[in-house]
Amino acid sequence: MKELERIEIGEPVFIRNLLVYPLYYDNNGGISALSLDEAIKNEVAKVRERNGGTVSEVIFENLSDQRIFAIDGEEMIGALQNRVTNTAFFAEENSRFPVPVTCVEEGRWAGKQKNFEPGEISFATLRAILCKTTSKSLYKDKSFEANQSLVWETVKKTLDTFKIKSSTLSMHDTYVSLKKEIDRYIENLDLKDAKGMVAFAGKKFLCMDYFVSKELFNKYKNKIMKGYAIDAMMRKNETTEIRDRDYVKDIIDAIRKGKVRKFHSLSLGKEIRLESKKLIGRALEYDNNLVHISLFEK
């Protein structure tokens, strides 16, 4: 986790009511990977139901000689019901393994589609719940189980907040219904050579996402920002507070000096759980490189 000491914090960027600080670091880590999105679209990866359907687990298969990365809270749509990944994974070449997931479409358990298609990335509030509850599960019995009831409750509350009617109580319907408003947050988004970002909306620190390379960050940047946008829109009546770079540095320092616990990951690397007095996070480390880290308020 030494890389966190050397992260450079860029100039703040205001995107509507969202305050974003880009994060930089000279070393690119020497790690390359396909995103889950591009791997599925290029038909070099498949995600399917397990044994006819298990709510909390799906099967991932990497059909290529390249590594594939999936972020925490990454949505997979179709099959019997939409799910999100409970944590990130870094898939080995030509590998197959089960992935712990959580349902984000409470009202559907039906469908003829065999495989999942790529979806969005969960908004930060939901990703924080996944991080907190899977951390508890890891500490208890080394499993990646999330709190399904709390996730359903949060999805429903979000749909109600935006007055979105969804016959299946689907998180994906939030992104579809708010597409025009969400797209305004990613118009002309240019964070130059950043490898990550820290986001605030209203009085809240939403999330920090940081990647091993600018190439991998750029594959996920817009989709992550769409999730941030939903959190920001939920706080549209709050004035976004100006936080300086020292405040951002304090966030990074707090988690860097906090508790660190390591576990087996779903594929390559080590699963890391991070905790300080006010923050909680998860990370994936491979070959002494920080592939990805996400931080949230407790």
Secondary structure as GFF3:
##gff-version 3
##sequence-region A 1 298
A	DSSP	three_ten_helix	2	6	.	.	.	ID=ss1
A	DSSP	beta_strand	8	9	.	.	.	ID=ss2
A	DSSP	beta_strand	13	15	.	.	.	ID=ss3
A	DSSP	beta_strand	18	24	.	.	.	ID=ss4
A	DSSP	beta_strand	34	35	.	.	.	ID=ss5
A	DSSP	alpha_helix	36	41	.	.	.	ID=ss6
A	DSSP	beta_strand	45	54	.	.	.	ID=ss7
A	DSSP	beta_strand	57	62	.	.	.	ID=ss8
A	DSSP	beta_strand	68	70	.	.	.	ID=ss9
A	DSSP	beta_strand	74	78	.	.	.	ID=ss10
A	DSSP	beta_strand	83	85	.	.	.	ID=ss11
A	DSSP	beta_strand	89	91	.	.	.	ID=ss12
A	DSSP	beta_strand	96	103	.	.	.	ID=ss13
A	DSSP	beta_strand	116	121	.	.	.	ID=ss14
A	DSSP	alpha_helix	124	141	.	.	.	ID=ss15
A	DSSP	alpha_helix	148	161	.	.	.	ID=ss16
A	DSSP	alpha_helix	171	177	.	.	.	ID=ss17
A	DSSP	alpha_helix	179	186	.	.	.	ID=ss18
A	DSSP	beta_strand	196	201	.	.	.	ID=ss19
A	DSSP	beta_strand	204	211	.	.	.	ID=ss20
A	DSSP	alpha_helix	214	233	.	.	.	ID=ss21
A	DSSP	alpha_helix	245	256	.	.	.	ID=ss22
A	DSSP	beta_strand	259	264	.	.	.	ID=ss23
A	DSSP	beta_strand	270	275	.	.	.	ID=ss24
A	DSSP	beta_strand	279	286	.	.	.	ID=ss25
A	DSSP	beta_strand	289	297	.	.	.	ID=ss26
###
